[in-house]
Amino acid sequence: MMGLLSHAVVDAPLFADAVGRFFQPDTLARILIEGLGKAAIYFIIAIGLTLVFGLMGILNFAHGAFAMVGAYLGGILMVVALSSTSGAFTRIVFFIVVVAVIFALMTAVGSALEIGLVRPIYDRTPMYQILLTFGVGLILEELARIIASSQGIQPEPTWTAARDTIPGFLSAPSEIIQGLFGTNIRGFYMFAIAAGILLAGAVWLFLNRTLYGLYIRAGSEDPEMVEALGVDVRKAFTVVFGLGTGLAAVGGVFLMWDPNWGPSVMLNLDVLLYAFVVVVIGGLGSFKGTLIAAVIVGIADSFTTWLFNTGIVAFSGLPEVTIFLLLVIALIVRPQGLYGVEEVGGH
Amino acid sequence: MSLLELEDVHTYYGESHILQGVDMTVEEGSVVALIGRNGVGKTTTLRTVLQLTPPREGTVTYRGEDVTGEPTHEVADRGIGWVPEDRRMFGYLTVEENLRVSVGPDQDFEAVRDDMFDLFPDLERFREKEARNLSGGQQQMLAIARGMVGDNDLLLVDEPSEGLAPLIVEQVVEALREASAETTMVLVEQNFPLAMDLADQFYLLDHGTVVESGSTEGVTAEDEMIRRYLSA
């Protein structure tokens, strides 16, 4: 045990040096901005999951697979449409178009899945929903594996051709951040923060400023009552499952460019795992909880990554361990999550 | 033509046979009280009208049209409002949003809402407050208002006085009296004098069947029939 610790934690003088460096403005800026960038990604991959659970009470175990499909479809569209001479502006514009197309396509796919597969088992126990969605996830993962292998994209861990469609100014350190804080942070994280804010704003507006959003918020509390007030809750279920699927796929498109992820069949389980961590900490079904939990997890990820990078902790798995430790603490201290209610959804 | 008719209605929860051949007629403009001991099927009758618990046998007719087996939202859309037991507010929605859920997209919400605020002035004061932060009496007012909006011609009201202080019950009764001037009402109420005070007609249920019905005029808690079926 002592031997393990002596390998994991470095000498005291280095520790003191690291603490001193932590309070430097460039370090704090780095942890904060990179943390917010990671938080944006966590939010994007988790928001669909929480919406589906909030209204429908369904734990969608196919959520990660939908993100994986989004990453691969996004990659295909980007690789086919762009050439090595495509400029940064073209790449960004095309990325936005791809996000819109994949969102629309996968929302339609999700709606069809809800009508064809999920709706017939509403009256059964949650175990049926878990098994069904998990099964859909495994089928999609195997399909992706087969297609990727046959096309020569895999077995490399991630599909680098798709990841390399990112414009140079997003994969390189941001000059703006460098100028302001004197620290190197990938431009992608700034892009992710902007996208996360836009997406959070769009989802918030949908939930709080549209009639359908109102039905969804009411339905997440008492779907039977909403039905008795003349609203077709089943149709709302279809819309929400479709939106959840579309948002998961959009998350996948972003992961395609993320230096820490990239298109891979592993996204199925990885995204599912991290999305669950975020929504459980935030409170299943809570928009605000998901947003705040994503920020907590993102900052924790960024901080522990910095600890590893500076050498204060020599254990490379520290960020993952910390994130799951946060989950354990949340489950012990506040099992319903930061903003969760004790019971939500259901039929 | 009656507004609502139930004919030989049999409703089950799983294998439990709750309504065992209920016949009931509600005329437009009337207030009908459903009375009986706990567990005789009063709430189930309201749920059956809305098809929340559809009957296995028998028919439910609204404005002459058979609505048996129709999806609940379509039945509600025909103009039936529900004020459920325990009120079932959307606690995290504001007073105004609770009302908004009931009003269809093609209706003028502002006009409908203002009508309700005229009827229940307290609600206007708390329009931006989340329903979970209202008192029991205010929640009951909101539940009644929510049931009335949306061009509803029939209001199904379940145990409106339950769990409320006597002073608040008086306010709720007044609200129901005002509501009854605008809409037909079926009222489930354990408080017998209150039910008789509000209703024109009554149906007395026992073991899932109607054992007595008629005008409420002259009916008192001392009547032999009432004592037999309502005493604990």
Contacts between the chains, C-beta under 8 A, distances in Angstrom:
chain1	res1	chain2	res2	distance
A	211	B	100	7.5
A	211	B	105	5.7
A	214	B	93	7.4
A	214	B	97	6.0
A	214	B	100	5.9
A	214	B	101	6.1
A	215	B	101	6.6
A	217	B	90	7.4
A	217	B	92	7.0
A	217	B	93	6.3
A	217	B	97	7.8
A	218	B	90	4.5
A	218	B	93	6.0
A	218	B	97	7.6
A	218	B	98	7.9
A	218	B	101	4.8
A	221	B	90	4.9
A	221	B	91	6.4
A	221	B	92	6.3
A	221	B	93	7.6
A	222	B	88	5.6
A	222	B	90	6.5
A	224	B	52	6.5
A	224	B	72	7.9
A	225	B	84	7.0
A	225	B	88	4.8
A	225	B	90	7.3
A	226	B	101	6.3
A	227	B	52	7.7
A	227	B	71	7.8
A	227	B	72	4.7
A	227	B	73	5.1
A	227	B	76	7.5
A	228	B	50	5.6
A	228	B	52	6.3
A	228	B	72	5.7
A	228	B	73	7.8
A	228	B	76	5.6
A	228	B	82	4.8
A	228	B	84	7.6
A	229	B	73	8.0
A	229	B	76	6.1
A	229	B	81	7.9
A	229	B	82	7.5
A	229	B	101	5.4
A	229	B	102	4.6
A	229	B	146	7.1
A	229	B	150	7.2
A	230	B	73	5.2
A	230	B	76	4.0
A	230	B	77	4.5
A	230	B	102	6.9
A	230	B	104	6.6
A	230	B	150	6.2
A	231	B	73	5.7
A	231	B	101	6.8
A	232	B	71	7.2
A	232	B	73	4.8
A	233	B	73	7.1
A	234	B	71	7.9
A	341	B	92	7.9
